[in-house]
Amino acid sequence: MLAFPSTYTVGITSLGYQVVWATLAQRPDVDVRRLFTDQGDPQHRHCDLFGLSLSWELDGPVLLDLLEQQRIPIWAGERGDEDPIVFGGGPVLTANPEPLAPFFDAVLLGDGELLLPAFIDALQACKNAPRAERLRRLAAVPGVYVPSLYAPNYDAEGQLTSIDPIEAGIPETIEKQTWRGNTLSHSTVITPEAAWPSIHMVEVVRSCPELCRFCLASYLTLPFRTPSLDDGLIPAVEKGLSATQRLGLLGASVTQHPQFGDLLQWLDQDRFDDTRVSVSSVRAATVTPELGRILAKRGSKSLTIAIESGSERMREVVNKKLATDEIYAAARYAKEGGLSGLKLYGMAGLPSETEDDVEATADLLLALKKATPGLRLSLGVSTFVPKAHTPFQWQGVRPEAEKRLKLLAKRLKPKGIELRPESYGWSVIQALLSRSDRRLAPVIAAVRGRHEKLGGWKQAYREADTPLPAWEEVIHASWDADRVLPWEHLRGPLPKATLRKHHDEALS
C-alpha cells in the first residue's frame, strides 16, 4: 500500500509519488495499491508493506490517520510479525525524520531510483523471517534508516547528547543516497483529475547550483544534476505529448539546465503549436526576451521568479546571486515577450533582516509596477523556517516576521499588487516539525483530529506527559555551533562543518 497524505487530486500531481508508485508497479514481485485521504485502490487481503511519501512537514500527522484507517498500530514498537512494515521517504523525512521516527519501521533517505530497488530486494530476501530480523537486514541497506535500532541520549538538562545504535553491527551513521543517472523523472500518470489537469511533468534539473543559505531544495539534494537533452529530456517530453498537449517543466531552477535554450528552441517548432508549456520557478537573471516570447506563444500567462528580498544586503546574506537591475530586466523581458504576469517570491524574518530590508521589498515591487505598466505583479511571501542540512539550520523563527508580513500587506495591497502571504502561525508549526527530535512524537499522536488547528498543537505541547524542551528554544532560539542536532546521525551532502562555515560567512 503506497499512501499520500492528501487527496487524490493533490497526490497524483506529485511527481515524486508517481515515480515511486511506477517503480514498484513495474516489479513482478510487488503488487502495489494506492491510498489517498479521500480514496484508494481495492485493498489486499494481506498487506506486507505500507509506504508514505512526504514532501511537506505539515502533512506528517496525516500518517497516523491513514494508519488507523488501515488498522495498523501507529507506534512501530507495537507492531507484530503480521503487521506491515511501515516505511517513508521524501524531502521532509530525508532532512529530519526524528519527530515522526517512532511511527516508522524504516525511512529511506535520498533518491528513490537507488533506494527502492535495494529496499525491496532486501525485504524479499528475508520476507519469512521474524520482524526484528527483517528490520536488522534493512538497516544494512545503504540509505535505509531503521529508527528502532537507534536511541537518543540526553543530559540532565534535557539536551540531546547523541543518537547511537542500540546493538553491534548497526551502522553509526546513515548516508543519504544520490542518483547520478542520465535521466530524471517524468509523469507516469496523466489525468484530468489532477490539481494540474492532464499535464505531463518532466523534471529538468534536480537540486540548484545557487545554494541560498535557507534552501532545502538546494542543499539537501546536492549535487546539481541535469539529464542530457537528446537522451533524457526530449524522449521524456515526446513520451508525454503522445498522450496530452500540456507540458510542465519542473525543477528548482529549470533555466539553469545548460541546454535549456536548446530545449526552448526545440519547443518553438510549429508542430508544438497546440501544446501548452508551463515552467516552475526560473532564476531571474536567466530570463530573456526569447524565454518570454516562446512561453507566451506556448500558452503561459506568467513567469515565476524568487527574489527572497528587495534588499541587496539581504540577498547577499542569503547568497542570492541577483542584482536589482536583473529583476527589472526579468519583468521587462516577460512583458516584451507577451506574458501578462510576473509572480515573485520573497521571505520575511530572514536572519539579520531589519525593517528597512522589508521596506526595500515593498519599494522594489512598487517601482517594478511603475517600470512595467500593464504587467500583473504578485508577491508570494513566507516566513523564514530553519531546515535541517542547510546553513541556517542553527537560526530560529523570528517573531517580528508576523509584523513584517502585515507591513508588506499595508504597503502593497492598496497599490493593486497582489500579496499572497503564508500564515505566520503555520510557519511556527512547520519549524516545530522541522527542528524537533523524537520527543515530539507523543505530541503528534495527541494532536490527532486537531492537527489542522493551531491551538490544538500548542495545547498538545503544553499538556504533554513527557518532559519537552521549551517551545521558545525549539522554534525561536538560535542554536550554538557545537549543539548536537536531532539529525546528527544522518549524513547529508555536506558535512556539518561546511554548513557552519557557510552560516558564519553569511552572518559575519
ZAMARGU-4260 file (C-alpha; in steps of 0.2 Angstrom, whole numbers, plus 5000, padded with zeros to 4 digits):
<rodrens>
0) 5000/5000/5000 | 5008/5017/4994 | 5000/5031/5003 | 5000/5050/5000 | 4994/5062/5015
5) 4982/5072/5005 | 4968/5070/4992 | 4969/5060/4975 | 4969/5077/4966 | 4984/5083/4975
10) 4993/5067/4977 | 4993/5062/4959 | 5000/5079/4954 | 5016/5074/4965 | 5029/5068/4953
15) 5039/5060/4967 | 5024/5050/4972 | 5020/5045/4954 | 5038/5039/4951 | 5039/5028/4967
20) 5022/5020/4963 | 5028/5017/4945 | 5045/5010/4951 | 5035/4997/4962 | 5022/4993/4950
25) 5035/4988/4937 | 5041/4974/4948 | 5034/4957/4945 | 5036/4953/4964 | 5026/4968/4970
30) 5008/4971/4969 | 5006/4989/4974 | 4989/4998/4978 | 4987/5017/4981 | 4979/5026/4995
35) 4974/5044/4997 | 4964/5053/5011 | 4949/5053/5000 | 4950/5037/4990 | 4961/5021/4987
40) 4963/5006/4976 | 4954/4990/4982 | 4964/4983/4997 | 4974/4967/4998 | 4968/4953/5009
45) 4985/4955/5017 | 4997/4970/5016 | 5016/4967/5019 | 5021/4985/5016 | 5014/5002/5020
50) 5023/5017/5012 | 5021/5036/5013 | 5029/5049/5003 | 5031/5066/5012 | 5036/5082/5005
55) 5028/5095/5017 | 5031/5095/5036 | 5013/5099/5040 | 5007/5083/5031 | 5016/5072/5043
60) 5002/5070/5056 | 4990/5063/5042 | 5001/5047/5043 | 4993/5042/5059 | 4975/5045/5052
65) 4980/5033/5037 | 4987/5020/5048 | 4972/5020/5060 | 4961/5019/5044 | 4970/5003/5039
70) 4970/4996/5057 | 4989/4997/5058 | 4996/5001/5075 | 5003/5019/5074 | 5018/5015/5085
75) 5032/5005/5077 | 5036/4997/5093 | 5018/4989/5095 | 5018/4981/5078 | 5020/4962/5077
80) 5026/4949/5064 | 5009/4950/5055 | 5008/4969/5053 | 5015/4978/5038 | 5032/4986/5038
85) 5029/5005/5038 | 5041/5015/5028 | 5043/5033/5022 | 5053/5044/5011 | 5053/5061/5003
90) 5062/5078/5007 | 5054/5080/5024 | 5059/5063/5030 | 5077/5064/5022 | 5080/5080/5031
95) 5074/5076/5048 | 5064/5061/5051 | 5065/5061/5070 | 5048/5069/5076 | 5040/5055/5066
100) 5053/5041/5068 | 5043/5031/5082 | 5029/5029/5069 | 5040/5022/5055 | 5049/5005/5054
105) 5061/5011/5040 | 5064/5028/5032 | 5073/5029/5015 | 5085/5044/5014 | 5088/5051/4997
110) 5083/5047/4979 | 5071/5033/4976 | 5079/5027/4960 | 5093/5019/4970 | 5084/5016/4987
115) 5068/5007/4982 | 5075/4993/4972 | 5088/4989/4986 | 5075/4991/4999 | 5063/4979/4991
120) 5077/4966/4986 | 5082/4966/5005 | 5064/4963/5011 | 5061/4949/4998 | 5077/4940/5004
125) 5070/4939/5022 | 5052/4940/5020 | 5048/4925/5031 | 5060/4930/5045 | 5053/4937/5061
130) 5050/4956/5061 | 5066/4960/5071 | 5077/4951/5059 | 5069/4959/5044 | 5072/4976/5052
135) 5090/4972/5055 | 5093/4966/5037 | 5085/4983/5031 | 5097/4993/5042 | 5112/4986/5032
140) 5105/4993/5016 | 5114/5010/5012 | 5102/5025/5015 | 5089/5015/5025 | 5086/5021/5042
145) 5078/5010/5055 | 5074/5021/5070 | 5070/5007/5082 | 5088/5002/5081 | 5095/5019/5087
150) 5092/5028/5104 | 5094/5046/5108 | 5103/5051/5124 | 5100/5066/5134 | 5110/5075/5148
155) 5102/5081/5165 | 5096/5097/5157 | 5087/5088/5143 | 5099/5092/5129 | 5102/5079/5116
160) 5120/5072/5118 | 5120/5058/5104 | 5109/5046/5094 | 5118/5029/5094 | 5114/5011/5088
165) 5107/5000/5101 | 5117/4985/5096 | 5133/4980/5087 | 5133/4978/5068 | 5121/4993/5065
170) 5129/5007/5056 | 5133/5023/5067 | 5128/5035/5053 | 5116/5033/5038 | 5120/5042/5022
175) 5108/5050/5010 | 5108/5041/4993 | 5111/5051/4977 | 5105/5046/4960 | 5118/5051/4947
180) 5110/5043/4931 | 5107/5052/4915 | 5088/5053/4916 | 5077/5061/4929 | 5059/5058/4932
185) 5043/5062/4922 | 5025/5058/4924 | 5019/5040/4924 | 5000/5046/4926 | 4991/5059/4916
190) 4974/5063/4922 | 4961/5077/4921 | 4958/5074/4939 | 4975/5080/4944 | 4977/5098/4953
195) 4986/5102/4936 | 4974/5093/4924 | 4980/5082/4910 | 4998/5088/4912 | 5014/5079/4908
200) 5028/5084/4921 | 5046/5082/4916 | 5060/5085/4929 | 5073/5096/4920 | 5085/5098/4934
205) 5087/5091/4952 | 5094/5102/4966 | 5100/5120/4962 | 5118/5127/4960 | 5113/5144/4968
210) 5115/5137/4987 | 5104/5150/4995 | 5108/5148/5013 | 5090/5143/5019 | 5086/5132/5004
215) 5082/5113/5007 | 5079/5110/4989 | 5096/5116/4985 | 5107/5109/5000 | 5098/5093/5004
220) 5098/5087/4985 | 5116/5091/4980 | 5124/5089/4968 | 5115/5099/4954 | 5110/5086/4941
225) 5104/5088/4923 | 5099/5075/4911 | 5106/5076/4893 | 5094/5085/4881 | 5094/5071/4867
230) 5094/5055/4878 | 5084/5062/4893 | 5074/5077/4891 | 5067/5076/4873 | 5062/5057/4874
235) 5053/5061/4891 | 5044/5076/4883 | 5039/5066/4867 | 5033/5052/4878 | 5020/5063/4887
240) 5015/5073/4872 | 5009/5057/4864 | 4995/5057/4877 | 4992/5076/4881 | 4995/5093/4875
245) 5000/5101/4892 | 5018/5100/4897 | 5026/5106/4914 | 5044/5108/4915 | 5049/5106/4934
250) 5064/5110/4945 | 5071/5122/4957 | 5079/5132/4944 | 5074/5125/4926 | 5083/5138/4916
255) 5100/5133/4923 | 5100/5117/4913 | 5115/5120/4902 | 5104/5116/4887 | 5088/5124/4892
260) 5090/5137/4877 | 5091/5122/4865 | 5076/5114/4873 | 5066/5130/4871 | 5071/5131/4853
265) 5065/5113/4850 | 5048/5118/4858 | 5047/5133/4846 | 5044/5121/4831 | 5027/5123/4823
270) 5022/5105/4827 | 5020/5111/4845 | 5008/5125/4841 | 4994/5116/4851 | 5005/5112/4866
275) 5003/5122/4882 | 5020/5124/4891 | 5022/5130/4909 | 5038/5131/4919 | 5041/5131/4938
280) 5052/5144/4946 | 5066/5152/4935 | 5081/5161/4940 | 5078/5180/4937 | 5095/5183/4929
285) 5091/5169/4916 | 5075/5177/4909 | 5077/5183/4891 | 5065/5190/4878 | 5066/5174/4869
290) 5060/5164/4885 | 5046/5176/4887 | 5041/5175/4869 | 5041/5156/4867 | 5032/5153/4884
295) 5019/5166/4879 | 5017/5158/4862 | 5015/5141/4871 | 5001/5147/4882 | 5010/5153/4898
300) 5002/5168/4906 | 5015/5172/4918 | 5033/5168/4925 | 5039/5164/4942 | 5055/5171/4950
305) 5062/5170/4968 | 5069/5186/4974 | 5069/5182/4993 | 5071/5201/4997 | 5070/5218/4989
310) 5086/5222/4999 | 5103/5219/4990 | 5111/5217/5008 | 5098/5203/5012 | 5101/5194/4995
315) 5120/5194/4999 | 5116/5187/5017 | 5106/5173/5009 | 5118/5170/4995 | 5105/5175/4982
320) 5117/5180/4967 | 5104/5193/4960 | 5106/5211/4956 | 5091/5223/4957 | 5093/5228/4938
325) 5092/5209/4934 | 5075/5209/4942 | 5069/5224/4932 | 5076/5216/4916 | 5066/5200/4920
330) 5050/5210/4922 | 5053/5219/4906 | 5058/5204/4896 | 5042/5195/4902 | 5031/5209/4897
335) 5040/5211/4880 | 5039/5193/4877 | 5020/5194/4878 | 5017/5187/4896 | 5004/5196/4906
340) 5010/5192/4924 | 5026/5190/4935 | 5025/5181/4951 | 5039/5185/4964 | 5043/5175/4979
345) 5051/5183/4995 | 5053/5180/5013 | 5051/5189/5029 | 5061/5186/5045 | 5077/5180/5037
350) 5092/5180/5049 | 5099/5198/5052 | 5084/5206/5042 | 5079/5223/5048 | 5063/5233/5045
355) 5072/5243/5032 | 5075/5227/5022 | 5057/5223/5022 | 5053/5241/5016 | 5065/5239/5002
360) 5055/5224/4996 | 5039/5235/4996 | 5049/5249/4987 | 5055/5236/4974 | 5038/5230/4970
365) 5030/5247/4968 | 5045/5253/4957 | 5043/5237/4946 | 5024/5241/4944 | 5029/5259/4938
370) 5043/5252/4926 | 5032/5239/4918 | 5014/5246/4917 | 5001/5233/4912 | 5011/5218/4919
375) 5002/5210/4933 | 5013/5208/4948 | 5010/5197/4963 | 5021/5193/4978 | 5021/5177/4987
380) 5029/5179/5004 | 5033/5166/5018 | 5041/5167/5035 | 5059/5160/5036 | 5059/5142/5043
385) 5075/5134/5048 | 5078/5117/5038 | 5090/5103/5043 | 5106/5101/5032 | 5106/5120/5027
390) 5117/5133/5034 | 5103/5142/5043 | 5098/5126/5052 | 5105/5135/5068 | 5094/5150/5066
395) 5076/5151/5074 | 5060/5158/5068 | 5059/5177/5071 | 5043/5183/5080 | 5044/5200/5071
400) 5041/5191/5054 | 5022/5192/5058 | 5023/5211/5060 | 5033/5212/5044 | 5020/5202/5033
405) 5007/5214/5039 | 5019/5229/5034 | 5020/5222/5016 | 5001/5220/5015 | 4999/5238/5021
410) 5011/5245/5008 | 5007/5234/4993 | 4988/5229/4993 | 4982/5247/4991 | 4993/5249/4976
415) 4985/5234/4967 | 4999/5222/4970 | 4993/5205/4975 | 5001/5199/4991 | 5000/5180/4995
420) 5007/5178/5012 | 5009/5161/5020 | 5002/5160/5038 | 5015/5165/5051 | 5006/5153/5064
425) 5008/5138/5052 | 5026/5143/5049 | 5029/5141/5068 | 5022/5123/5067 | 5032/5119/5052
430) 5048/5125/5062 | 5042/5114/5077 | 5041/5099/5065 | 5057/5103/5056 | 5068/5106/5071
435) 5062/5094/5084 | 5068/5077/5090 | 5059/5061/5094 | 5051/5069/5110 | 5039/5077/5098
440) 5031/5060/5093 | 5018/5059/5108 | 5013/5077/5104 | 5010/5072/5086 | 5000/5057/5092
445) 4990/5068/5104 | 4986/5081/5091 | 4977/5069/5080 | 4960/5076/5074 | 4966/5093/5079
450) 4981/5095/5069 | 4973/5107/5057 | 4970/5120/5071 | 4985/5130/5078 | 4978/5130/5095
455) 4977/5111/5095 | 4996/5110/5093 | 5000/5122/5107 | 4988/5114/5119 | 4995/5096/5115
460) 5013/5103/5118 | 5008/5111/5134 | 4999/5096/5140 | 5012/5083/5135 | 5015/5069/5148
465) 5034/5068/5145 | 5046/5082/5148 | 5049/5093/5132 | 5062/5106/5128 | 5054/5124/5130
470) 5044/5129/5115 | 5054/5145/5113 | 5070/5135/5112 | 5064/5124/5098 | 5056/5137/5087
475) 5064/5154/5090 | 5081/5151/5098 | 5097/5152/5088 | 5107/5136/5092 | 5126/5135/5097
480) 5138/5128/5084 | 5143/5114/5095 | 5125/5108/5099 | 5120/5090/5094 | 5107/5091/5081
485) 5092/5079/5080 | 5098/5074/5063 | 5117/5072/5068 | 5117/5053/5064 | 5111/5056/5046
490) 5123/5061/5033 | 5118/5074/5020 | 5128/5080/5005 | 5138/5092/5015 | 5147/5090/5032
495) 5141/5100/5047 | 5157/5110/5047 | 5155/5116/5029 | 5137/5121/5033 | 5143/5131/5048
500) 5156/5139/5038 | 5143/5145/5026 | 5132/5151/5040 | 5146/5161/5048 | 5151/5169/5031
505) 5133/5174/5029 | 5131/5182/5045 | 5149/5189/5048
</rodrens>
